[in-house]
Amino acid sequence: MSIRTQYPGGEAVPVRFREAGDVTLDLAHHDGRVDDCWLGLNTHEFTLLWRLAEQPGACISRQLLLPDVWRLPCATDHRTLSDHVDQMRDRLKPFGLDNLIAADRDGGYFLNLRFMTGVR
């Protein structure tokens, strides 16, 4: 998972913000907000949403998400991943964004482009 952007001249500058639809992720606060309301994401929820926002619309398999988010060498427990997705959906529901994170038939997750800003 990359948190750096390459700029002209070759220097890498850390990226502080990433957009996930109407959610602004803030790396410094390790949280997300909708407008002025912080979501109170835990570390795994934040990292998962940051990772999905890195490639909006691209389905990322459970086998890739577990090492990226939990730093586990192999996919061991998909239930924990689905629990965190459910918790994030609950946090996003008051904003009408509970469908921002979608699952595919094989257990991967992606940001649902229909709920991304400017795509509705």
DSSP file (Angstrom, degrees, kcal/mol; ACC not computed):
  #  RESIDUE AA STRUCTURE BP1 BP2  ACC     N-H-->O    O-->H-N    N-H-->O    O-->H-N    TCO  KAPPA ALPHA  PHI   PSI    X-CA   Y-CA   Z-CA
    1    1 A M              0   0    0      0, 0.0     2,-0.4     0, 0.0    50,-0.1   0.000 360.0 360.0 360.0 122.3    0.0    0.0    0.0
    2    2 A S        +     0   0    0      1,-0.1     3,-0.0    49,-0.1     0, 0.0  -0.751 360.0 173.4 -96.0 133.6    1.6    3.2   -1.1
    3    3 A I        +     0   0    0     -2,-0.4    12,-3.2     2,-0.0     2,-0.3   0.122  59.8  84.6-118.6  18.9    1.2    6.5    0.8
    4    4 A R  E     -A   14   0A   0     10,-0.3     2,-0.4    12,-0.0     8,-0.1  -0.898  59.2-154.0-121.8 151.4    3.6    8.5   -1.4
    5    5 A T  E     -A   13   0A   0      8,-1.9     8,-2.0    -2,-0.3     2,-0.5  -0.970  19.9-126.4-122.0 139.1    3.2   10.3   -4.6
    6    6 A Q  E     -A   12   0A   0     -2,-0.4     6,-0.2     6,-0.2     5,-0.1  -0.732  28.7-167.5 -86.3 128.8    6.0   11.0   -7.1
    7    7 A Y    >   -     0   0    0      4,-2.0     3,-1.9    -2,-0.5     4,-0.2  -0.745  37.1 -77.1-110.4 159.9    6.4   14.6   -8.0
    8    8 A P  T 3  S+     0   0    0      0, 0.0     3,-0.4     0, 0.0    -1,-0.1  -0.268 120.6  41.7 -53.2 141.9    8.4   16.2  -10.8
    9    9 A G  T 3  S-     0   0    0      1,-0.2    -3,-0.0    -3,-0.1     0, 0.0   0.300 122.4 -93.0  96.3  -8.3   12.0   16.2   -9.9
   10   10 A G  S <  S+     0   0    0     -3,-1.9     2,-0.2     1,-0.3    -1,-0.2   0.352  81.0 137.1  88.6  -7.2   11.8   12.7   -8.4
   11   11 A E        -     0   0    0     -3,-0.4    -4,-2.0    -4,-0.2     2,-0.5  -0.530  47.0-137.5 -80.0 143.7   11.0   13.6   -4.8
   12   12 A A  E     -A    6   0A   0     -2,-0.2    -6,-0.2    -6,-0.2    -1,-0.0  -0.844  17.6-167.7 -99.9 131.8    8.4   11.6   -3.0
   13   13 A V  E     -A    5   0A   0     -8,-2.0    -8,-1.9    -2,-0.5    -2,-0.0  -0.973  27.1-111.5-120.6 130.8    5.9   13.5   -0.8
   14   14 A P  E     -A    4   0A   0      0, 0.0     2,-0.5     0, 0.0   -10,-0.3  -0.323  27.0-129.7 -60.9 140.4    3.6   11.7    1.6
   15   15 A V        -     0   0    0    -12,-3.2     3,-0.1     1,-0.2    12,-0.0  -0.819  24.6-178.3 -90.4 125.4   -0.1   11.8    0.7
   16   16 A R        +     0   0    0     -2,-0.5    11,-3.5     1,-0.1     2,-0.3   0.835  63.2  43.2 -92.5 -36.8   -2.1   13.0    3.7
   17   17 A F  E     +B   26   0B   0      9,-0.2     2,-0.3    10,-0.1     9,-0.2  -0.838  55.2 178.1-116.0 148.2   -5.7   12.9    2.2
   18   18 A R  E     -B   25   0B   0      7,-1.7     7,-3.4    -2,-0.3     2,-0.4  -0.987  23.2-132.5-143.6 139.9   -7.5   10.3    0.1
   19   19 A E  E     +B   24   0B   0     -2,-0.3     2,-0.3     5,-0.2     5,-0.2  -0.764  19.1 179.9 -96.0 136.8  -11.1   10.5   -1.1
   20   20 A A  E >   -B   23   0B   0      3,-3.1     3,-1.7    -2,-0.4     2,-0.3  -0.738  68.5 -69.4-129.1  81.2  -13.4    7.5   -0.9
   21   21 A G  T 3  S-     0   0    0     -2,-0.3    -1,-0.2     1,-0.3    95,-0.2  -0.561 116.8 -12.5  67.3-128.6  -16.6    9.0   -2.4
   22   22 A D  T 3  S+     0   0    0     93,-0.5    13,-0.5    -2,-0.3     2,-0.5   0.404 120.7  96.6 -83.4   2.4  -17.9   11.6    0.0
   23   23 A V  E <   -BC  20  34B   0     -3,-1.7    -3,-3.1    11,-0.1     2,-0.6  -0.820  61.8-155.9 -95.7 127.7  -15.5   10.3    2.7
   24   24 A T  E     -BC  19  33B   0      9,-2.9     9,-2.0    -2,-0.5     2,-0.4  -0.921  10.4-151.2-101.7 119.7  -12.2   12.2    3.1
   25   25 A L  E     -BC  18  32B   0     -7,-3.4    -7,-1.7    -2,-0.6     2,-0.6  -0.770   6.1-160.1 -92.1 133.7   -9.6   10.0    4.7
   26   26 A D  E  >> -BC  17  31B   0      5,-3.0     4,-1.4    -2,-0.4     5,-1.4  -0.942   9.0-165.7-120.0 109.9   -7.0   11.8    6.7
   27   27 A L  T  45S+     0   0    0    -11,-3.5    -1,-0.1    -2,-0.6   -10,-0.1   0.840  89.3  56.8 -64.4 -34.3   -3.7    9.9    7.3
   28   28 A A  T  45S+     0   0    0    -12,-0.3    -1,-0.2     1,-0.2   -11,-0.1   0.884 117.6  33.3 -65.8 -38.2   -2.6   12.3   10.1
   29   29 A H  T  45S-     0   0    0     -3,-0.2    -1,-0.2     2,-0.2    -2,-0.2   0.576  99.6-136.7 -91.5 -10.7   -5.8   11.7   12.1
   30   30 A H  T  <5S+     0   0    0     -4,-1.4     2,-0.3     1,-0.2    -3,-0.2   0.909  71.9  94.5  52.9  45.1   -6.0    8.1   11.0
   31   31 A D  E   < -C   26   0B   0     -5,-1.4    -5,-3.0    15,-0.1     2,-0.3  -0.929  67.9-125.2-152.6 171.0   -9.7    8.6   10.5
   32   32 A G  E     -C   25   0B   0     -2,-0.3     7,-3.0    -7,-0.2     8,-0.4  -0.880  19.6-163.9-122.6 157.5  -12.3    9.6    7.9
   33   33 A R  E     -CD  24  38B   0     -9,-2.0    -9,-2.9    -2,-0.3     2,-0.5  -0.986  17.4-149.3-140.7 152.4  -14.9   12.3    7.8
   34   34 A V  E >  S-CD  23  37B   0      3,-2.2     3,-2.4    -2,-0.3     2,-0.3  -0.991  80.9 -41.7-117.9 119.1  -18.0   13.2    5.9
   35   35 A D  T 3  S-     0   0    0    -13,-0.5   -11,-0.1    -2,-0.5    -2,-0.0  -0.480 127.6 -25.4  55.4-118.8  -18.3   17.0    5.7
   36   36 A D  T 3  S+     0   0    0     -2,-0.3     2,-0.6    -3,-0.1    -1,-0.3   0.243 115.5 103.0-105.8  13.2  -17.3   18.0    9.3
   37   37 A C  E <   -D   34   0B   0     -3,-2.4    -3,-2.2     2,-0.0     2,-0.2  -0.864  62.6-144.0-103.9 117.1  -18.3   14.7   11.0
   38   38 A W  E     -D   33   0B   0     -2,-0.6    -5,-0.3    -5,-0.2    -2,-0.1  -0.526   4.1-147.9 -74.2 144.1  -15.5   12.3   12.0
   39   39 A L        -     0   0    0     -7,-3.0    -6,-0.1    -2,-0.2    -1,-0.1   0.717  24.0-131.6 -87.2 -23.7  -16.3    8.7   11.6
   40   40 A G        -     0   0    0     -8,-0.4     2,-0.1     1,-0.2    -9,-0.1   0.896  35.4-174.6  72.6  40.4  -14.2    7.3   14.5
   41   41 A L        -     0   0    0     -9,-0.2    -1,-0.2     1,-0.1     2,-0.1  -0.406  19.1-129.8 -68.4 141.1  -12.7    4.5   12.4
   42   42 A N     >  -     0   0    0     -2,-0.1     4,-2.8     1,-0.1     5,-0.2  -0.347  36.1 -91.6 -80.5 174.9  -10.4    2.1   14.2
   43   43 A T  H  > S+     0   0    0      1,-0.2     4,-2.5     2,-0.2     5,-0.2   0.894 125.6  44.6 -57.3 -46.0   -7.0    1.3   12.8
   44   44 A H  H  > S+     0   0    0      2,-0.2     4,-2.5     1,-0.2    -1,-0.2   0.901 113.6  50.2 -68.7 -40.2   -8.1   -1.7   10.7
   45   45 A E  H  > S+     0   0    0      2,-0.2     4,-2.5     1,-0.2     5,-0.2   0.937 113.0  46.8 -62.1 -46.0  -11.2    0.1    9.3
   46   46 A F  H  X S+     0   0    0     -4,-2.8     4,-2.9     1,-0.2     5,-0.2   0.943 113.8  47.1 -60.7 -48.4   -9.1    3.1    8.4
   47   47 A T  H  X S+     0   0    0     -4,-2.5     4,-2.3    -5,-0.2    -1,-0.2   0.883 112.5  50.4 -63.6 -38.9   -6.4    1.0    6.7
   48   48 A L  H  X S+     0   0    0     -4,-2.5     4,-2.4     2,-0.2    -1,-0.2   0.936 113.5  43.9 -63.6 -47.5   -9.0   -1.0    4.8
   49   49 A L  H  X S+     0   0    0     -4,-2.5     4,-2.3     2,-0.2    -2,-0.2   0.889 112.7  52.6 -67.0 -38.5  -10.8    2.0    3.5
   50   50 A W  H  X S+     0   0    0     -4,-2.9     4,-0.9    -5,-0.2    -1,-0.2   0.916 111.0  48.2 -59.9 -43.3   -7.5    3.7    2.6
   51   51 A R  H >X S+     0   0    0     -4,-2.3     4,-0.6    -5,-0.2     3,-0.5   0.912 112.3  47.2 -65.8 -43.7   -6.5    0.6    0.7
   52   52 A L  H >< S+     0   0    0     -4,-2.4     3,-1.0     1,-0.2    59,-0.4   0.871 109.4  54.6 -66.0 -35.9   -9.8    0.4   -1.2
   53   53 A A  H 3< S+     0   0    0     -4,-2.3    -1,-0.2     1,-0.2    -2,-0.2   0.684  93.1  71.8 -71.4 -17.7   -9.6    4.1   -2.0
   54   54 A E  H << S+     0   0    0     -4,-0.9    -1,-0.2    -3,-0.5    -2,-0.2   0.824 116.1  20.8 -64.4 -30.6   -6.2    3.6   -3.5
   55   55 A Q  S X< S-     0   0    0     -3,-1.0     3,-2.0    -4,-0.6    56,-0.3  -0.590  87.5-157.3-137.5  71.7   -8.0    1.8   -6.4
   56   56 A P  T 3  S+     0   0    0      0, 0.0    -3,-0.1     0, 0.0     3,-0.1  -0.245  79.1  10.7 -56.7 132.9  -11.6    2.9   -6.5
   57   57 A G  T 3  S+     0   0    0     54,-0.4     2,-0.4     1,-0.3    56,-0.1   0.173  98.0 118.7  86.6 -18.6  -13.9    0.4   -8.2
   58   58 A A    <   -     0   0    0     -3,-2.0     2,-0.4    -6,-0.3    53,-0.3  -0.690  66.0-127.2 -84.0 128.8  -11.1   -2.3   -8.4
   59   59 A C        -     0   0    0     -2,-0.4     2,-0.5    51,-0.1    51,-0.2  -0.611  22.5-160.9 -76.3 128.5  -12.0   -5.4   -6.5
   60   60 A I  B     -E  109   0C   0     49,-2.9    49,-2.2    -2,-0.4    -8,-0.0  -0.953  17.9-125.0-114.4 124.6   -9.3   -6.4   -4.1
   61   61 A S    >>  -     0   0    0     -2,-0.5     4,-2.5    47,-0.2     3,-0.7  -0.180  16.3-118.0 -68.5 157.0   -9.3  -10.0   -2.9
   62   62 A R  H 3> S+     0   0    0      1,-0.2     4,-2.4    44,-0.2    -1,-0.1   0.855 115.5  61.8 -58.3 -36.9   -9.4  -11.1    0.7
   63   63 A Q  H 34 S+     0   0    0      1,-0.2    -1,-0.2     2,-0.2    12,-0.0   0.803 111.4  37.8 -64.1 -29.2   -6.0  -12.7    0.1
   64   64 A L  H <> S+     0   0    0     -3,-0.7     4,-1.7     2,-0.1    -2,-0.2   0.821 114.4  54.2 -87.4 -35.7   -4.5   -9.3   -0.7
   65   65 A L  H  X>S+     0   0    0     -4,-2.5     4,-3.3     1,-0.2     5,-0.5   0.902 101.2  57.6 -68.6 -40.9   -6.4   -7.3    1.9
   66   66 A L  I  X>S+     0   0    0     -4,-2.4     4,-2.3     1,-0.2     6,-1.1   0.929 110.9  41.3 -60.2 -46.9   -5.4   -9.3    4.9
   67   67 A P  I  >5S+     0   0    0      0, 0.0     4,-0.8     0, 0.0    -1,-0.2   0.901 119.2  47.1 -66.4 -36.6   -1.7   -8.8    4.4
   68   68 A D  I  <5S+     0   0    0     -4,-1.7    -2,-0.2     2,-0.1    -3,-0.2   0.907 125.4  27.8 -68.6 -41.7   -2.2   -5.1    3.5
   69   69 A V  I  <5S+     0   0    0     -4,-3.3    -3,-0.2    -5,-0.2    -1,-0.1   0.882 135.8  25.6 -91.4 -42.8   -4.5   -4.3    6.4
   70   70 A W  I  <<S-     0   0    0     -4,-2.3    -2,-0.1    -5,-0.5    -4,-0.1   0.493  94.7-127.3-102.0  -5.0   -3.6   -6.8    9.1
   71   71 A R     << +     0   0    0     -4,-0.8    -3,-0.1    -5,-0.6    -5,-0.1   0.846  55.9 153.0  58.9  35.1    0.0   -7.4    8.1
   72   72 A L        -     0   0    0     -6,-1.1    -1,-0.2     1,-0.1    -2,-0.1  -0.774  49.7-135.1 -93.9 141.0   -0.6  -11.1    8.1
   73   73 A P  S    S+     0   0    0      0, 0.0     2,-0.3     0, 0.0    -1,-0.1   0.756  86.1  16.8 -68.0 -23.3    1.5  -13.3    5.8
   74   74 A C  S    S-     0   0    0     -8,-0.1     2,-0.7    -7,-0.0   -10,-0.0  -0.974  90.3 -92.1-146.5 160.3   -1.5  -15.3    4.7
   75   75 A A        +     0   0    0     -2,-0.3     3,-0.1     1,-0.2   -12,-0.1  -0.621  54.0 154.3 -74.0 113.7   -5.3  -15.0    4.6
   76   76 A T        +     0   0    0     -2,-0.7     2,-0.4     1,-0.2    -1,-0.2   0.798  61.3  22.1-110.8 -42.2   -6.4  -16.8    7.7
   77   77 A D     >  +     0   0    0      1,-0.1     4,-0.8     2,-0.0     3,-0.5  -0.858  47.6 178.1-138.3 100.4   -9.8  -15.4    8.8
   78   78 A H  H  > S+     0   0    0     -2,-0.4     4,-2.3     1,-0.2     5,-0.2   0.722  78.6  73.3 -72.5 -18.9  -12.1  -13.7    6.4
   79   79 A R  H  > S+     0   0    0      1,-0.2     4,-2.4     2,-0.2    -1,-0.2   0.902  93.2  53.2 -62.4 -41.3  -14.7  -13.3    9.1
   80   80 A T  H  > S+     0   0    0     -3,-0.5     4,-2.0     1,-0.2    -1,-0.2   0.903 109.0  50.2 -59.4 -41.4  -12.7  -10.5   10.8
   81   81 A L  H  X S+     0   0    0     -4,-0.8     4,-2.1     1,-0.2    -2,-0.2   0.935 111.4  46.6 -63.3 -47.8  -12.5   -8.7    7.5
   82   82 A S  H  X S+     0   0    0     -4,-2.3     4,-2.4     1,-0.2    -1,-0.2   0.847 109.1  56.2 -66.2 -32.5  -16.3   -8.9    6.9
   83   83 A D  H  X S+     0   0    0     -4,-2.4     4,-2.3     2,-0.2    -1,-0.2   0.919 108.2  47.3 -62.8 -43.2  -16.9   -7.8   10.5
   84   84 A H  H  X S+     0   0    0     -4,-2.0     4,-2.3     2,-0.2    -2,-0.2   0.884 110.9  51.4 -66.4 -38.0  -14.8   -4.6    9.9
   85   85 A V  H  X S+     0   0    0     -4,-2.1     4,-2.5     2,-0.2    -2,-0.2   0.924 110.1  49.8 -63.4 -43.5  -16.7   -4.0    6.6
   86   86 A D  H  X S+     0   0    0     -4,-2.4     4,-2.1     1,-0.2    -2,-0.2   0.906 110.2  50.5 -61.1 -41.9  -20.0   -4.3    8.5
   87   87 A Q  H  X S+     0   0    0     -4,-2.3     4,-2.0     2,-0.2    -1,-0.2   0.908 110.8  49.0 -63.0 -41.7  -18.8   -1.9   11.2
   88   88 A M  H  X S+     0   0    0     -4,-2.3     4,-2.1     2,-0.2    -2,-0.2   0.906 108.5  53.1 -65.3 -40.2  -17.8    0.6    8.5
   89   89 A R  H  X S+     0   0    0     -4,-2.5     4,-1.5     1,-0.2    -1,-0.2   0.906 108.1  51.4 -60.4 -40.1  -21.1    0.3    6.8
   90   90 A D  H  < S+     0   0    0     -4,-2.1    -1,-0.2     1,-0.2    -2,-0.2   0.896 110.5  48.5 -62.3 -39.8  -22.8    1.0   10.1
   91   91 A R  H  < S+     0   0    0     -4,-2.0    -1,-0.2     1,-0.2    -2,-0.2   0.834 115.2  44.9 -67.9 -32.2  -20.7    4.1   10.5
   92   92 A L  H ><>S+     0   0    0     -4,-2.1     5,-2.1     1,-0.2     3,-1.5   0.660  91.4  85.3 -85.6 -17.7  -21.5    5.3    7.0
   93   93 A K  G ><5S+     0   0    0     -4,-1.5     3,-2.2     1,-0.3     5,-0.2   0.868  80.7  59.5 -56.9 -43.3  -25.2    4.6    7.2
   94   94 A P  G 3 5S+     0   0    0      0, 0.0    -1,-0.3     0, 0.0    -2,-0.1   0.739 108.5  47.7 -59.9 -18.8  -26.2    7.9    8.8
   95   95 A F  G < 5S-     0   0    0     -3,-1.5    -2,-0.2    -4,-0.1    -3,-0.1   0.350 118.6-111.0-100.0   3.9  -24.7    9.6    5.7
   96   96 A G  T < 5S+     0   0    0     -3,-2.2    -3,-0.2    -4,-0.2     3,-0.2   0.739  91.1 111.1  72.5  23.6  -26.5    7.4    3.2
   97   97 A L    > < +     0   0    0     -5,-2.1     3,-2.2     1,-0.1     4,-0.3   0.118  26.2 116.7-115.6  19.7  -23.1    5.8    2.3
   98   98 A D  T 3  S+     0   0    0     -6,-0.3     3,-0.3     1,-0.3    -5,-0.1   0.675  77.9  54.4 -66.5 -14.6  -23.5    2.3    3.7
   99   99 A N  T 3  S+     0   0    0     -3,-0.2    -1,-0.3     1,-0.2    13,-0.2   0.263  76.8 100.3 -98.8  11.8  -23.3    0.9    0.2
  100  100 A L  S <  S+     0   0    0     -3,-2.2    12,-3.5     1,-0.1     2,-0.6   0.879  79.6  55.2 -62.3 -38.0  -20.0    2.6   -0.5
  101  101 A I  E    S-F  111   0C   0     -4,-0.3     2,-0.3    -3,-0.3    10,-0.2  -0.873  76.4-176.8-101.0 121.8  -18.1   -0.6    0.2
  102  102 A A  E     -F  110   0C   0      8,-3.1     8,-2.3    -2,-0.6     2,-0.3  -0.800  15.1-141.5-117.3 158.6  -19.3   -3.6   -1.9
  103  103 A A  E     -F  109   0C   0     -2,-0.3     6,-0.2     6,-0.2     2,-0.2  -0.890   9.9-142.0-117.1 148.4  -18.3   -7.2   -2.0
  104  104 A D    >   -     0   0    0      4,-2.2     3,-1.6    -2,-0.3     6,-0.0  -0.538  35.8 -97.1 -99.4 175.4  -17.9   -9.5   -5.0
  105  105 A R  T 3  S+     0   0    0      1,-0.3    -1,-0.0    -2,-0.2    -2,-0.0   0.745 120.8  56.7 -64.1 -24.2  -18.9  -13.2   -5.1
  106  106 A D  T 3  S-     0   0    0      2,-0.0    -1,-0.3     1,-0.0   -44,-0.2   0.381 122.5 -98.4 -92.4   4.7  -15.4  -14.4   -4.3
  107  107 A G  S <  S+     0   0    0     -3,-1.6    -2,-0.1     1,-0.3     2,-0.1   0.508  80.6 130.3  94.5   4.4  -15.1  -12.5   -1.1
  108  108 A G        -     0   0    0    -47,-0.1    -4,-2.2   -46,-0.1     2,-0.3  -0.399  45.2-139.2 -83.7 168.6  -13.2   -9.4   -2.3
  109  109 A Y  E     +EF  60 103C   0    -49,-2.2   -49,-2.9    -6,-0.2     2,-0.3  -0.919  21.3 170.7-129.6 155.0  -14.2   -5.8   -1.7
  110  110 A F  E     - F   0 102C   0     -8,-2.3    -8,-3.1    -2,-0.3     2,-0.6  -0.982  41.5 -95.8-155.1 159.7  -14.2   -2.6   -3.7
  111  111 A L  E     - F   0 101C   0    -59,-0.4     2,-0.7   -56,-0.3   -54,-0.4  -0.728  44.5-123.6 -79.4 124.1  -15.5    0.9   -3.5
  112  112 A N    >   -     0   0    0    -12,-3.5     3,-2.2    -2,-0.6     4,-0.1  -0.585  15.6-152.0 -72.6 110.6  -18.8    1.0   -5.3
  113  113 A L  G >  S+     0   0    0     -2,-0.7     3,-1.5     1,-0.3    -1,-0.2   0.729  90.4  69.6 -60.7 -24.0  -18.4    3.7   -8.0
  114  114 A R  G 3  S+     0   0    0      1,-0.3    -1,-0.3   -15,-0.1   -14,-0.1   0.752 102.8  45.6 -64.6 -21.3  -22.1    4.5   -7.9
  115  115 A F  G <  S+     0   0    0     -3,-2.2   -93,-0.5   -16,-0.2     2,-0.3   0.240  90.3 108.8-105.5  11.7  -21.5    6.0   -4.5
  116  116 A M  S X> S-     0   0    0     -3,-1.5     3,-2.0   -95,-0.2     4,-0.6  -0.672  83.4 -91.1 -88.7 145.4  -18.4    7.9   -5.5
  117  117 A T  T 34 S+     0   0    0     -2,-0.3   -96,-0.1     1,-0.3    -1,-0.1  -0.246 109.9  11.0 -54.6 133.8  -18.6   11.7   -5.7
  118  118 A G  T 34 S+     0   0    0      1,-0.1    -1,-0.3    -4,-0.1    -4,-0.0   0.443 112.6  81.3  80.1  -0.8  -19.5   12.9   -9.2
  119  119 A V  T <4        0   0    0     -3,-2.0    -2,-0.2    -6,-0.1    -1,-0.1   0.528 360.0 360.0-111.9 -10.3  -20.4    9.5  -10.5
  120  120 A R     <        0   0    0     -4,-0.6    -1,-0.1    -5,-0.0    -6,-0.1   0.501 360.0 360.0 -62.7 360.0  -24.0    9.2   -9.1
